[in-house]
Amino acid sequence: MRRGCLAAMLTIGLIAAGCRHEAPVGYAGDPDRGRALVGAYGCPSCHVIGGGVARGMVGPPLDDVGARSYIAGRFPNVPGVMQQWIRTPRELKPGTAMPDLGVSVRDADDIAAYLATLR
């Protein structure tokens, strides 16, 4: 029930905001849903993302992450790696400050698609 409510709220919010992003080639997710999920998972608590009000100072700014060559300074910034980093960052880079937030596969696909639009 909770996921259904979240999906409905995300859809309504995106329609009301009148914004649509297009996923770059190779990204299967919905970037508009991903944009909303970034807030739902609390990413702006640590990152500056997309010019939002929250100004997290723990992680790097993500305003141009879609244009970067690497994630976390060592992994190629490609769809599969981005999704894996979002889902299980500590599996890729033990000791990272980025927490494992229990992001589902679908949510990671959508968040990655949104982040890839930030250039």
Phi and psi restraints in degrees (value plus and minus 20) as a CYANA .aco file:
   2 ARG   PHI     -81.4   -41.4
   2 ARG   PSI     -63.9   -23.9
   3 ARG   PHI     -84.4   -44.4
   3 ARG   PSI     -58.3   -18.3
   4 GLY   PHI     -83.1   -43.1
   4 GLY   PSI     -62.0   -22.0
   5 CYS   PHI     -85.5   -45.5
   5 CYS   PSI     -61.4   -21.4
   6 LEU   PHI     -82.2   -42.2
   6 LEU   PSI     -65.2   -25.2
   7 ALA   PHI     -82.2   -42.2
   7 ALA   PSI     -62.1   -22.1
   8 ALA   PHI     -85.0   -45.0
   8 ALA   PSI     -62.6   -22.6
   9 MET   PHI     -84.1   -44.1
   9 MET   PSI     -60.4   -20.4
  10 LEU   PHI     -83.6   -43.6
  10 LEU   PSI     -65.0   -25.0
  11 THR   PHI     -83.6   -43.6
  11 THR   PSI     -66.9   -26.9
  12 ILE   PHI     -82.1   -42.1
  12 ILE   PSI     -63.7   -23.7
  13 GLY   PHI     -82.0   -42.0
  13 GLY   PSI     -60.1   -20.1
  14 LEU   PHI     -90.2   -50.2
  14 LEU   PSI     -59.1   -19.1
  15 ILE   PHI     -85.0   -45.0
  15 ILE   PSI     -64.3   -24.3
  16 ALA   PHI     -83.9   -43.9
  16 ALA   PSI     -56.9   -16.9
  17 ALA   PHI     -95.2   -55.2
  17 ALA   PSI     -38.4     1.6
  18 GLY   PHI      47.7    87.7
  18 GLY   PSI       6.1    46.1
  19 CYS   PHI    -132.3   -92.3
  19 CYS   PSI     121.5   161.5
  20 ARG   PHI    -159.7  -119.7
  20 ARG   PSI     111.6   151.6
  21 HIS   PHI    -130.4   -90.4
  21 HIS   PSI     132.9   172.9
  22 GLU   PHI    -130.8   -90.8
  22 GLU   PSI     108.5   148.5
  23 ALA   PHI     -87.7   -47.7
  23 ALA   PSI     115.5   155.5
  24 PRO   PHI     -84.2   -44.2
  24 PRO   PSI     141.1   181.1
  25 VAL   PHI     -75.1   -35.1
  25 VAL   PSI     114.3   154.3
  26 GLY   PHI      78.2   118.2
  26 GLY   PSI     -33.6     6.4
  27 TYR   PHI    -121.4   -81.4
  27 TYR   PSI     103.7   143.7
  28 ALA   PHI    -109.2   -69.2
  28 ALA   PSI     -34.8     5.2
  29 GLY   PHI     -98.7   -58.7
  29 GLY   PSI     155.3   195.3
  30 ASP   PHI    -119.2   -79.2
  30 ASP   PSI      87.2   127.2
  31 PRO   PHI     -83.9   -43.9
  31 PRO   PSI     -50.1   -10.1
  32 ASP   PHI     -88.4   -48.4
  32 ASP   PSI     -61.6   -21.6
  33 ARG   PHI     -85.6   -45.6
  33 ARG   PSI     -59.5   -19.5
  34 GLY   PHI     -80.9   -40.9
  34 GLY   PSI     -58.0   -18.0
  35 ARG   PHI     -79.4   -39.4
  35 ARG   PSI     -64.3   -24.3
  36 ALA   PHI     -88.9   -48.9
  36 ALA   PSI     -57.1   -17.1
  37 LEU   PHI     -85.9   -45.9
  37 LEU   PSI     -51.7   -11.7
  38 VAL   PHI     -75.1   -35.1
  38 VAL   PSI     -62.8   -22.8
  39 GLY   PHI     -91.5   -51.5
  39 GLY   PSI     -60.5   -20.5
  40 ALA   PHI     -83.4   -43.4
  40 ALA   PSI     -54.8   -14.8
  41 TYR   PHI    -106.3   -66.3
  41 TYR   PSI     -24.1    15.9
  42 GLY   PHI      60.9   100.9
  42 GLY   PSI      -1.0    39.0
  43 CYS   PHI     -75.8   -35.8
  43 CYS   PSI     -57.3   -17.3
  44 PRO   PHI     -87.1   -47.1
  44 PRO   PSI     -26.9    13.1
  45 SER   PHI     -86.9   -46.9
  45 SER   PSI     -48.6    -8.6
  46 CYS   PHI    -136.0   -96.0
  46 CYS   PSI     -42.8    -2.8
  47 HIS   PHI    -143.4  -103.4
  47 HIS   PSI     127.1   167.1
  48 VAL   PHI    -102.6   -62.6
  48 VAL   PSI     105.3   145.3
  49 ILE   PHI    -156.8  -116.8
  49 ILE   PSI     103.4   143.4
  50 GLY   PHI      36.1    76.1
  50 GLY   PSI      12.2    52.2
  51 GLY   PHI      49.4    89.4
  51 GLY   PSI       0.2    40.2
  52 GLY   PHI     -89.9   -49.9
  52 GLY   PSI     152.9   192.9
  53 VAL   PHI     -88.9   -48.9
  53 VAL   PSI     -62.1   -22.1
  54 ALA   PHI     -86.2   -46.2
  54 ALA   PSI     118.8   158.8
  55 ARG   PHI    -147.5  -107.5
  55 ARG   PSI      48.3    88.3
  56 GLY   PHI     -81.4   -41.4
  56 GLY   PSI     122.2   162.2
  57 MET   PHI    -140.6  -100.6
  57 MET   PSI     -10.4    29.6
  58 VAL   PHI    -104.8   -64.8
  58 VAL   PSI     -72.7   -32.7
  59 GLY   PHI    -116.7   -76.7
  59 GLY   PSI     152.7   192.7
  60 PRO   PHI     -89.6   -49.6
  60 PRO   PSI     134.9   174.9
  61 PRO   PHI     -81.9   -41.9
  61 PRO   PSI     124.0   164.0
  62 LEU   PHI    -131.3   -91.3
  62 LEU   PSI      -7.2    32.8
  63 ASP   PHI     -77.6   -37.6
  63 ASP   PSI     -47.4    -7.4
  64 ASP   PHI    -145.8  -105.8
  64 ASP   PSI       4.4    44.4
  65 VAL   PHI     -80.4   -40.4
  65 VAL   PSI     -49.1    -9.1
  66 GLY   PHI     -86.8   -46.8
  66 GLY   PSI     -40.6    -0.6
  67 ALA   PHI    -116.6   -76.6
  67 ALA   PSI     -25.4    14.6
  68 ARG   PHI    -100.4   -60.4
  68 ARG   PSI     131.6   171.6
  69 SER   PHI    -103.3   -63.3
  69 SER   PSI     -47.8    -7.8
  70 TYR   PHI    -150.8  -110.8
  70 TYR   PSI     132.3   172.3
  71 ILE   PHI    -126.9   -86.9
  71 ILE   PSI     114.6   154.6
  72 ALA   PHI      35.8    75.8
  72 ALA   PSI       5.9    45.9
  73 GLY   PHI      54.5    94.5
  73 GLY   PSI     -18.9    21.1
  74 ARG   PHI    -166.5  -126.5
  74 ARG   PSI     -34.7     5.3
  75 PHE   PHI    -127.2   -87.2
  75 PHE   PSI     117.8   157.8
  76 PRO   PHI     -80.9   -40.9
  76 PRO   PSI     117.5   157.5
  77 ASN   PHI    -104.1   -64.1
  77 ASN   PSI      60.3   100.3
  78 VAL   PHI    -148.1  -108.1
  78 VAL   PSI     138.7   178.7
  79 PRO   PHI     -68.8   -28.8
  79 PRO   PSI     -74.8   -34.8
  80 GLY   PHI     -80.9   -40.9
  80 GLY   PSI     -58.9   -18.9
  81 VAL   PHI     -90.3   -50.3
  81 VAL   PSI     -60.8   -20.8
  82 MET   PHI     -81.0   -41.0
  82 MET   PSI     -65.7   -25.7
  83 GLN   PHI     -81.1   -41.1
  83 GLN   PSI     -62.5   -22.5
  84 GLN   PHI     -85.5   -45.5
  84 GLN   PSI     -60.1   -20.1
  85 TRP   PHI     -82.0   -42.0
  85 TRP   PSI     -61.9   -21.9
  86 ILE   PHI     -85.7   -45.7
  86 ILE   PSI     -60.0   -20.0
  87 ARG   PHI     -98.3   -58.3
  87 ARG   PSI     -66.6   -26.6
  88 THR   PHI    -159.7  -119.7
  88 THR   PSI      46.2    86.2
  89 PRO   PHI     -80.9   -40.9
  89 PRO   PSI     -54.6   -14.6
  90 ARG   PHI     -94.3   -54.3
  90 ARG   PSI     -39.3     0.7
  91 GLU   PHI     -93.4   -53.4
  91 GLU   PSI     -57.9   -17.9
  92 LEU   PHI     -96.5   -56.5
  92 LEU   PSI     -61.2   -21.2
  93 LYS   PHI    -156.1  -116.1
  93 LYS   PSI      65.7   105.7
  94 PRO   PHI     -74.6   -34.6
  94 PRO   PSI     118.2   158.2
  95 GLY   PHI      70.1   110.1
  95 GLY   PSI     -24.9    15.1
  96 THR   PHI     -84.1   -44.1
  96 THR   PSI     131.3   171.3
  97 ALA   PHI     -97.1   -57.1
  97 ALA   PSI     -35.7     4.3
  98 MET   PHI     -88.4   -48.4
  98 MET   PSI     102.0   142.0
  99 PRO   PHI    -101.9   -61.9
  99 PRO   PSI     134.4   174.4
 100 ASP   PHI    -100.6   -60.6
 100 ASP   PSI      94.6   134.6
 101 LEU   PHI    -119.8   -79.8
 101 LEU   PSI     -14.1    25.9
 102 GLY   PHI      51.4    91.4
 102 GLY   PSI      13.7    53.7
 103 VAL   PHI     -91.4   -51.4
 103 VAL   PSI     110.3   150.3
 104 SER   PHI     -91.6   -51.6
 104 SER   PSI     145.3   185.3
 105 VAL   PHI     -79.9   -39.9
 105 VAL   PSI     -67.6   -27.6
 106 ARG   PHI     -81.5   -41.5
 106 ARG   PSI     -65.7   -25.7
 107 ASP   PHI     -83.2   -43.2
 107 ASP   PSI     -59.7   -19.7
 108 ALA   PHI     -84.3   -44.3
 108 ALA   PSI     -59.0   -19.0
 109 ASP   PHI     -80.4   -40.4
 109 ASP   PSI     -64.5   -24.5
 110 ASP   PHI     -89.8   -49.8
 110 ASP   PSI     -62.8   -22.8
 111 ILE   PHI     -84.2   -44.2
 111 ILE   PSI     -64.1   -24.1
 112 ALA   PHI     -81.5   -41.5
 112 ALA   PSI     -61.6   -21.6
 113 ALA   PHI     -81.7   -41.7
 113 ALA   PSI     -61.1   -21.1
 114 TYR   PHI     -85.8   -45.8
 114 TYR   PSI     -68.6   -28.6
 115 LEU   PHI     -79.7   -39.7
 115 LEU   PSI     -53.7   -13.7
 116 ALA   PHI     -86.8   -46.8
 116 ALA   PSI     -39.5     0.5
 117 THR   PHI    -101.5   -61.5
 117 THR   PSI     -33.7     6.3
 118 LEU   PHI    -102.0   -62.0
 118 LEU   PSI      88.1   128.1
